[in-house]
Amino acid sequence: MPLHPELAPLLALIDAGIPMHTLSPVEARASFRRLTVESRDPASLPEVASVEETTVAGGAGELPARIYRPVGEDAARATVVLLHGGGYVVGDLDTHEGMARALCAGLDAVVVSVDYRLAPEAPYPAAAQDAIAAVTDVRGRLGELGGSDVLGVAGDSAGGNLAAVASQHVDGIAAQLLVYPATDVLGEYPSRTENGSGFFLDTPTLGWFIDHYAPPGTDLAEPTISPLRGKLDGLPPAVVVTAELDPLRDEGNAYAHALAEAGVTVDLVTYPGLIHGFFDMGAWSPACQQAIDDTIARFARLLSAAR
């Protein structure tokens, strides 16, 4: 279906700005924060019981992290590690505050949002190493976090890539949520051409992200950057979410199909008329909010089945 009309004003606003791929990484981070942190009403954020600054282990030292605890009586809950999107170059704990809170409240789970190292200052494999180390660390602290032995991982876009990578390298994960994930740098997919311009994430920006993250000589077929090319059998059940008008749609769908072929339980959904980044667009579009709520409900079912 065509672009959902509720998103047209937002895309017009984005298109009026400076394209991300023409900016420096520092400028792009500031631009992304203006689009996310500075443009939202803090009162619109989902309610949680508490937010705590902390650290988790990373690939080369401690990383900043943030613990979100849900409203309600103390009880044993699942713990979910959230790895934010942003092409490995932009994004942080603040830009994904809304996603962290939505998962915490909607899943009734403790969410640990991780601020992994960004490129180009820390290029590949830094983010992948951080994701693996952080999830491993949280796995050892479940008693002080959610209190149950149920561990989930979640991420959007580049964070979806990192969640998939962590799921391939860390034992004990009960479920994974991959929201419009990047899964295969080398693959050629029709959606990259069909949706390569005019829908927020465009082809030049995809290239800009990879150029900053993967230095010359990087083997782009390595599963720690292209998890579709990794060993998939025995992985935890997954919810894989894609958007119809996203250039990453086809590789996300391909990853879901490959998981299923490897015998992994997969719940795949592609939301019609929506675009990359819709998980932070609920304030602009009831259709996006409905997709957010549906995504969280699907993941809640997986986590509940693991208890």
C-alpha positions in Angstrom: 0.0 0.0 0.0 1.2 3.6 -0.4 2.7 5.6 2.5 0.3 6.0 5.4 -1.0 9.6 5.0 -0.4 10.3 8.7 3.4 10.1 8.1 3.4 12.7 5.2 3.9 15.8 7.4 6.8 14.1 9.3 8.5 13.1 6.1 8.0 16.7 4.7 9.7 18.0 7.9 12.6 15.6 7.5 13.0 16.3 3.8 13.3 20.0 4.6 16.4 19.4 6.7 19.9 18.6 5.8 20.5 15.0 4.6 22.3 13.0 7.3 24.9 11.6 4.8 26.1 15.2 4.1 26.9 15.8 7.8 29.9 14.8 10.0 29.2 12.1 12.6 29.1 14.8 15.4 26.7 16.9 13.4 24.5 13.9 12.5 24.3 12.9 16.2 23.1 16.4 17.1 20.6 16.3 14.2 19.2 13.0 15.3 18.8 14.2 18.9 16.9 17.2 17.6 14.6 14.9 15.7 14.0 12.6 18.7 14.9 14.0 22.1 14.2 17.7 21.5 11.0 17.3 19.5 9.1 15.1 21.9 6.9 16.0 24.8 8.4 14.3 27.9 4.9 14.0 29.3 4.0 11.7 26.4 6.6 9.1 27.4 5.2 5.8 28.9 5.2 5.7 32.6 7.7 3.5 34.5 8.3 3.0 38.2 12.0 4.1 38.1 14.9 4.9 35.9 18.5 4.1 37.2 21.8 5.1 35.6 24.3 2.2 35.8 27.1 0.5 33.8 27.4 -2.8 32.1 30.5 -4.6 30.7 31.5 -3.8 27.2 34.1 -5.1 24.8 36.8 -2.7 26.0 35.6 -1.5 29.4 32.4 -0.4 31.1 29.5 1.1 29.1 26.8 3.5 30.3 23.4 1.9 30.7 20.0 2.7 32.0 17.7 0.4 34.0 13.9 0.8 33.6 11.6 -0.9 36.1 7.9 -1.2 35.5 5.0 0.0 37.6 3.5 -2.6 39.9 4.1 -4.8 42.8 7.5 -6.3 43.2 7.6 -9.6 41.4 10.0 -11.8 39.3 10.0 -10.4 35.8 11.9 -10.9 32.6 14.9 -8.7 31.9 15.4 -7.3 28.4 18.6 -5.8 27.0 17.8 -3.0 24.5 20.4 -2.1 21.9 19.5 1.2 20.2 19.5 1.9 16.5 21.3 4.7 14.6 23.5 3.0 12.0 26.3 2.4 14.5 27.0 6.1 14.2 24.2 8.0 15.9 21.7 7.3 18.7 22.1 7.0 22.5 20.2 6.3 25.7 18.2 9.5 25.4 17.2 9.1 21.7 15.7 5.7 22.6 14.1 6.6 25.9 10.7 6.3 24.4 11.4 2.8 23.1 12.9 1.7 26.4 9.9 2.9 28.4 7.4 1.4 25.9 9.1 -2.0 26.2 9.3 -1.7 30.0 5.7 -0.8 30.4 4.2 -2.9 27.7 6.2 -6.1 28.5 6.0 -5.6 32.3 9.7 -6.3 32.2 12.9 -4.7 33.5 14.7 -3.1 30.5 18.4 -2.4 30.4 19.3 0.0 27.7 22.9 0.0 26.6 25.0 2.8 25.3 27.5 0.9 23.1 30.5 2.5 21.4 29.8 4.4 18.2 31.7 4.6 14.9 33.8 6.1 13.5 35.6 6.7 16.8 35.1 3.0 17.6 34.6 1.1 14.3 33.6 -2.5 13.7 33.8 -4.8 15.6 33.4 -2.5 18.6 29.6 -2.3 18.7 29.3 -6.1 18.1 31.8 -6.8 20.9 29.9 -4.4 23.2 26.6 -6.0 22.5 27.9 -9.5 23.2 29.7 -8.4 26.4 26.7 -6.4 27.7 24.2 -9.2 27.2 26.6 -11.6 28.8 27.0 -9.3 31.8 23.3 -8.8 32.2 22.7 -12.6 32.0 24.9 -12.9 35.1 22.9 -10.2 37.0 19.3 -11.3 36.4 18.7 -11.8 40.1 19.2 -8.2 40.8 17.4 -7.0 37.7 14.2 -8.7 36.7 14.5 -11.4 39.3 13.6 -14.3 37.0 15.8 -16.3 34.7 14.1 -15.0 31.6 16.5 -12.9 29.4 15.4 -11.2 26.2 17.3 -9.0 23.8 15.8 -6.3 21.6 17.0 -3.7 19.1 15.9 -1.6 16.2 17.8 -1.1 12.9 21.5 -1.3 13.7 20.4 -2.3 17.2 18.4 -5.1 15.7 21.6 -6.2 14.0 23.4 -6.2 17.3 20.6 -8.0 19.0 20.8 -10.7 16.4 24.5 -10.9 16.8 24.2 -11.2 20.5 21.7 -14.0 20.1 24.1 -15.9 18.0 26.9 -15.6 20.6 25.3 -15.6 24.1 23.7 -18.7 25.6 20.6 -18.4 27.8 18.6 -15.8 25.8 14.9 -16.8 25.9 13.6 -14.5 23.1 14.8 -11.8 20.7 13.0 -8.8 19.2 14.4 -7.5 16.0 12.7 -4.3 14.7 13.5 -3.5 11.1 17.0 -5.1 11.5 20.0 -4.7 9.3 21.1 -8.3 8.7 23.1 -8.6 5.5 25.5 -5.9 4.3 26.5 -7.7 1.1 23.1 -8.8 -0.1 21.2 -7.2 -3.0 17.5 -6.7 -2.1 14.7 -5.1 -4.1 13.5 -3.0 -1.2 16.8 -1.1 -1.1 16.0 0.2 -4.5 12.2 0.5 -4.2 12.4 2.3 -0.9 15.8 3.9 -1.3 14.6 7.5 -1.3 11.8 9.6 0.2 11.0 7.3 3.2 13.4 8.7 5.9 16.2 6.1 5.7 17.7 6.4 2.2 20.3 4.6 0.2 23.1 7.3 0.6 22.6 7.3 4.3 22.8 3.5 4.5 26.1 3.7 2.7 27.3 6.5 5.0 26.6 4.4 8.0 28.5 1.4 6.7 31.4 3.5 5.5 31.9 4.9 9.0 31.3 1.5 10.8 33.3 -0.8 8.6 36.8 0.3 7.8 38.4 -0.7 4.5 39.4 -4.4 4.6 36.4 -5.4 6.8 35.0 -8.8 5.8 31.4 -7.8 5.3 30.4 -11.5 5.2 31.3 -12.0 8.9 28.3 -12.9 10.9 29.1 -10.3 13.5 28.2 -7.6 10.8 25.9 -9.7 8.6 24.2 -12.1 10.9 22.1 -13.6 8.1 25.4 -15.4 7.1 25.8 -16.9 10.6 24.9 -20.2 12.2 21.1 -20.0 12.8 20.0 -23.3 14.2 19.4 -23.4 17.9 18.8 -19.7 18.3 16.1 -18.3 20.6 12.6 -17.7 19.3 12.3 -14.3 17.6 9.8 -11.6 16.7 11.0 -10.0 13.5 9.3 -6.7 12.6 9.7 -4.9 9.2 8.0 -2.0 7.5 6.7 -2.1 4.0 8.4 1.1 2.8 11.8 0.5 4.5 14.9 -0.2 2.4 15.8 -2.8 5.1 12.5 -4.7 4.7 13.7 -7.5 2.5 16.8 -8.4 4.5 14.8 -8.4 7.7 12.3 -10.7 6.1 15.1 -12.9 4.7 16.5 -13.2 8.2 13.2 -14.3 9.6 12.7 -16.9 6.8 16.3 -18.2 7.3 15.6 -18.6 11.1 12.4 -20.5 10.4 14.2 -22.7 7.9 16.8 -23.4 10.6 14.0 -24.6 12.9 13.8 -21.4 15.0 10.3 -20.3 16.1 9.7 -17.0 14.3 6.9 -14.4 14.4 7.3 -12.2 11.3 5.2 -9.2 10.6 5.5 -6.5 8.0 3.5 -3.4 8.7 1.9 -1.9 5.5 2.4 1.7 4.6 4.9 2.3 7.4 8.6 3.4 7.2 11.9 2.8 8.9 11.9 4.3 12.4 8.2 4.0 13.0 8.8 2.8 16.5 9.5 6.4 17.5 6.7 7.9 15.5 3.7 7.0 17.6 3.1 10.7 18.4 2.8 11.5 14.7 0.7 8.5 13.6 -1.9 6.3 15.3 -1.0 3.6 12.7 2.6 3.7 14.0 1.4 3.5 17.6 -0.8 0.6 16.7 2.2 -1.2 15.2 4.3 -0.4 18.3 1.6 -1.8 20.6 1.2 -4.9 18.4 5.0 -5.5 18.3 5.3 -5.3 22.1 2.3 -7.7 22.5 3.9 -10.2 20.1 7.2 -10.1 22.1 5.4 -10.3 25.4 3.9 -13.6 24.3 7.3 -15.0 23.5 8.7 -13.9 26.9 5.7 -15.3 28.7 6.1 -18.7 27.0 9.7 -18.8 28.3 8.6 -18.4 31.9 
